[in-house]
Amino acid sequence: MKLIRDRTKEHSPMVLLTLLSIVQALALELLWSQVRESAYLFDMSWPALLTWIQVAASFLGIVVIWVVYASITMRFRWVPSTSDSVYPFIIGVLEFTLVETLSPEYMGWWFVCLALIFGLMTWVSHMTMRRARLDGENDEFFTSLEPATPRDFYPAFIIIFGLILVGAYLTVSGDRGIVALIAVIAALAVLVRQLIVTARFWEMSVAD
């Protein structure tokens, strides 16, 4: 059994990255197709401005997901579960839905979908780190890092709740004015922050 355990730990990172890279490639292709097929994006208009910021946020979201997965699989070793192979498919479906809702008409649903992606990635990262902490090969990193507590997830809960609340408001009110603009810029800022946080964790892992 130890041989099988070691084999899965050895090969699972490459399997996960390969699977996720396929999903991310399809998401990027769909994003590119959506941009090309939306003629109004090339007009000087308010809806075009809102959607271009959504496009930028969607692209950055895809990049953040890749960076999170790549950094985890390269830094740590853990015994994978079946769910590790399922999550990329769920993430892919949510990414495809996010891209399909790229328009002022469905902006509220775009925010809800972004909230689901953020929540799922928070869950995946946490569960992976928990399993990695149990493996002695990762002690160099985890000995200097306290286990996560509910307080550590408050910022993520606030972001998820905020995205859902904004999505519900935009869906019900139909507002596509200044409030919508501020909301999409804030969503883009959240994704930039998440990329910075991921980069910091990477630096902590490879620091001498």
C-alpha positions in Angstrom: 0.0 0.0 0.0 2.9 2.4 0.7 4.1 1.9 -2.9 0.7 2.9 -4.3 0.6 5.9 -1.8 4.0 7.1 -2.9 3.1 6.6 -6.6 -0.1 8.7 -6.3 1.8 11.5 -4.5 4.4 11.4 -7.2 2.1 11.6 -10.2 -0.9 13.5 -9.0 0.6 17.0 -9.4 1.3 16.4 -13.1 -2.1 14.8 -13.6 -3.9 17.8 -12.0 -1.9 20.3 -13.9 -2.5 18.6 -17.2 -6.2 18.3 -16.5 -6.4 21.9 -15.4 -4.4 23.2 -18.4 -6.9 21.6 -20.7 -9.8 23.3 -18.9 -8.0 26.6 -18.8 -7.2 26.4 -22.5 -10.9 25.8 -23.3 -11.9 28.7 -21.1 -9.5 31.1 -22.8 -10.7 29.9 -26.2 -14.3 30.6 -25.2 -13.4 34.0 -23.8 -11.6 34.9 -27.1 -14.7 33.7 -29.1 -17.0 35.7 -26.9 -15.0 38.9 -27.5 -14.8 38.4 -31.2 -18.6 37.7 -31.5 -19.6 40.7 -29.4 -19.6 43.5 -32.0 -20.7 46.2 -29.5 -17.3 45.8 -27.7 -15.7 47.7 -30.5 -18.0 50.7 -30.2 -17.3 53.7 -27.9 -20.2 53.0 -25.5 -20.9 52.6 -21.8 -21.9 48.9 -22.2 -18.6 48.2 -24.0 -16.6 49.8 -21.2 -18.4 47.7 -18.6 -17.9 44.5 -20.5 -14.2 45.2 -21.3 -13.6 45.4 -17.5 -15.5 42.2 -17.1 -13.3 40.6 -19.8 -10.2 41.8 -18.0 -11.5 40.4 -14.7 -12.5 37.1 -16.3 -9.1 36.7 -17.9 -7.3 37.5 -14.7 -9.6 35.1 -12.8 -8.5 32.3 -15.2 -4.8 33.2 -14.6 -5.3 33.3 -10.8 -6.8 29.8 -10.8 -3.9 28.5 -12.9 -1.3 30.2 -10.6 -3.0 28.9 -7.4 -3.0 25.3 -8.8 0.5 25.5 -10.2 2.0 26.9 -7.0 0.3 24.3 -4.8 1.3 21.3 -6.9 4.9 22.5 -7.3 5.3 23.3 -3.6 3.7 20.5 -1.8 3.1 16.8 -1.8 0.0 15.1 -0.4 -2.1 12.0 -0.8 -4.8 13.0 -3.3 -8.4 12.2 -3.0 -11.0 11.6 -5.7 -12.3 15.1 -5.2 -8.9 16.5 -6.4 -9.7 15.1 -9.9 -13.3 16.4 -9.8 -12.7 20.0 -8.8 -11.0 21.0 -12.1 -14.2 20.0 -14.0 -16.4 22.0 -11.6 -14.1 24.9 -11.9 -14.2 24.6 -15.7 -18.0 24.6 -15.8 -18.1 27.7 -13.6 -15.5 29.4 -15.8 -17.5 28.6 -19.0 -20.6 30.1 -17.3 -18.6 33.2 -16.3 -17.6 33.8 -19.9 -21.1 33.1 -21.2 -22.5 35.8 -18.9 -20.1 38.5 -20.2 -22.5 41.2 -21.1 -24.4 44.1 -19.3 -27.6 42.1 -19.7 -26.3 39.2 -17.5 -23.9 41.2 -15.3 -25.7 40.2 -12.1 -25.2 36.5 -12.9 -21.6 37.2 -13.8 -21.0 38.4 -10.2 -22.8 35.4 -8.7 -20.7 33.0 -10.9 -17.5 34.9 -9.8 -18.5 34.4 -6.2 -19.0 30.7 -6.7 -15.5 30.4 -8.3 -13.9 32.4 -5.5 -15.6 30.2 -2.9 -14.7 27.0 -4.6 -11.1 28.0 -5.0 -10.9 29.0 -1.4 -12.3 25.6 -0.4 -9.9 23.7 -2.8 -6.9 25.6 -1.5 -7.8 25.0 2.1 -8.5 21.3 1.8 -5.3 20.8 -0.2 -3.3 22.6 2.4 -4.8 20.6 5.2 -3.8 17.3 3.5 -0.4 18.7 2.7 0.1 19.6 6.4 -0.3 16.0 7.3 2.6 14.9 5.1 6.0 15.2 6.8 7.6 16.1 3.5 6.0 19.6 3.8 7.1 20.3 7.4 9.7 22.9 6.3 6.8 25.2 5.3 4.1 24.3 7.8 6.3 24.4 11.0 6.4 28.2 10.7 2.7 28.5 9.7 -0.1 28.1 12.2 -3.2 26.1 11.1 -6.0 28.2 9.6 -8.8 29.3 11.9 -12.3 30.5 11.1 -11.0 34.1 11.5 -8.6 33.6 8.6 -11.5 33.0 6.3 -13.5 36.2 7.2 -12.0 38.2 4.3 -13.0 35.4 1.9 -16.5 35.2 3.3 -16.9 39.0 3.0 -15.8 38.9 -0.6 -18.1 36.0 -1.5 -21.0 37.6 0.2 -20.3 41.0 -1.3 -20.1 39.5 -4.9 -23.4 37.7 -4.4 -25.1 40.8 -2.9 -23.9 42.9 -5.8 -25.0 40.3 -8.3 -28.5 40.1 -6.7 -28.8 43.9 -6.7 -27.8 44.2 -10.4 -30.1 41.4 -11.4 -33.1 42.9 -9.6 -32.5 46.6 -10.2 -31.1 46.3 -13.8 -28.6 49.1 -12.8 -25.9 49.4 -15.4 -24.6 52.8 -14.4 -21.9 54.0 -11.9 -22.7 51.4 -9.4 -22.1 48.6 -11.9 -18.8 50.3 -13.0 -17.6 50.5 -9.4 -18.6 46.9 -8.8 -16.7 45.5 -11.8 -13.6 47.6 -11.0 -13.8 46.3 -7.4 -14.0 42.7 -8.6 -10.9 43.3 -10.8 -9.1 44.7 -7.8 -10.0 41.7 -5.7 -8.5 39.4 -8.3 -5.3 41.5 -8.5 -5.1 41.2 -4.7 -5.5 37.5 -4.9 -2.7 37.2 -7.4 -0.4 39.2 -5.1 -1.3 37.0 -2.1 -0.6 33.9 -4.1 2.8 35.3 -5.2 3.7 36.1 -1.5 2.9 32.5 -0.5 5.1 31.3 -3.3 8.0 33.5 -2.1 7.5 32.1 1.4 7.8 28.6 0.1 11.0 29.0 -1.9 12.8 31.5 0.3 16.2 30.4 1.7 
